[in-house]
Amino acid sequence: QVQLVESGGGLVQAGGSLRLSCAASGIIFSINLMGWYRQAPGKQRELVATITSAGDRNYAESVKGRFTISRDNAKKTVYLQMNSLKPEDTAVYSCHVIYYNGITWSDSWGQGTQVTVSS
């Protein structure tokens, strides 16, 4: 089983920045897609950004130009740099990876990290 450990959440004022990290550990031969999702109170979970093994990125319209996703394949880690944060970015952010364990493809979710943006 692959475990994902997230860090970097916290409380920040509007206009500020935060950087989230998510490190994967366990039996991993390769990681295909890595991504970040968020869920605000009373709302459904939504995609924030994803990045493929080739480095192709996809962003939600609401975060384009403000957030940047990146990955370090050697460290099996995905990052989310969040700039110009807004109160509406407040949510629990979770990372997600699709990986190959040598036998089959599977996926895993992180436990989530709280991001709170005050106005």
N, C-alpha and C positions, 0 to 999 in steps of 0.2 A: 504494500500500500504506500502510495506517495503522500507525503505530508507537505503542506504549504504553511509557512510562517510569515505573517505580515507584520510590518512595522511602519511607523512614520505618521500615524494619524494623530489628531489632537484638535485643540481649539485655536483658531486664528481669526483675526479681524478681516472684514471685507477688504479686498484688494491685496491681501497677503498671499503667501505661497506655502505649500507643503510638498514634501516628496515622500511617496509611499514606496515601500519595497516588499517583495514577496519572493522568498527563497524556497525552492523545492528540494526535498530530500527523499531518499528511498531508491528502489530499483528502477532506474530510468536509463533506457538506451538512447532515447531521443525525445525531444519535446517539439511538437508541431506548433500549435496555436497557444499563445499566452494572452490573457486579457484581464481587464478590470471591469467589474460591475458594481452598481450601487443600488441601495434601497433606502428610500426616505420613509419616515413614519407614515403609515396609511397608504403607501404607494407600492406598486409592483417593482420588482427588481428590473433594472434597465442596464443595457450595455453602455459602458463609458468609452472603452478603447480596446482594440486588439492588435496584436502584432504576430506575423507569421515567422517561421524559421528563416525565411528569405528576407525578412525585414519589412514586409509590406504592412502598412498601418491603416487602421480604420478607426474613425472617431464618431461619436455621437455629435449631431449638429450643435447641441448646446455647449459643447466643450471645445469645439474646433478653434484653433488659434490661441487657446489658453492652456490646454493640457498637452503633454507630450509623453508618449509611451516609448519605452526602450527596453532592451533585454541584454543580458550578459550570458551567453550560452555556456561559457566555461563555469560560471558560478550558478547556473540554473536559476537565474534570478530575473524577475521582471520589475520594472520601475514605472512610476507614474509621477511625473513632475506637474504639479498643479499651480498655475499662476493666476493672478487676477481673480482670486476666489470670490464667489458671491454667496449670499445667504442660502440661495436655492441649491447650492452644491452640498449643503449639509445632508449627510447620509452615512450609512454603514457601507464601506467599500470592501469588496471581496475580490480576491484574485481567483483565476480559473486557468487550468492548463490541460491540454490534451497531449498525452505522452504515450510512448511505446515502451513496454517493460521487457521486451524480448520475446514475448509470446503473443500479446494482443495489444490493441490500442485501448486506452481508457482515459478517464478524466478525473480531476480532483478539484475541490474547492477549499479555499482558505477559510479561517474562522471569522474573518471580517475585522475591520478596524474603523473606529468612529472618527469621522471628520465633521467638525462643527465650525461653521463660519458665522461670526457675529456681525451684526450691522452697525 
